[in-house]
């Protein structure tokens, strides 16, 4: 706000500066800056580094699918790779109807770290995939991670 940005009414992590038309998307400790002018982005990045003692990790084109629509498709593809499910086929329903999940009827995982990582990643992905919310929250209730 100190640098003249206004918060978006639709997304609390999105800020814009008009008339320069520069966008800043902030989530936790990650920031994406977008504008048509490379010089303007570089100037603004230098200001941020001086104010917040941060680092510039370079271009974000690896996260950009060619449009200005914010998606998590790369994030989800990476999650599928990490869980060795990249070849999985989509299904019509995210959860079998009437499925009863239980804390006690299954064997405990010897190392629940990956499971917790996946559940957390799926919870984060509900930002752009709200249709996952019901299923992810069912699993979160089971694990006590809410």
Secondary structure, 3 states (H helix, E strand, C coil): CCCCCEECCCCCCEEEECCCCEEEEEECCEEEEECCCHHHHHHHHHHHHHHHCCCCCCCCHHHCCCCCCCCCHHHHHHHHHHCCCCCCCCCCCCCCCCCCCCCCCCCCCCCCHHHHHHHHHHHHHCCCCHHHHHHHHHHHHHHCCC
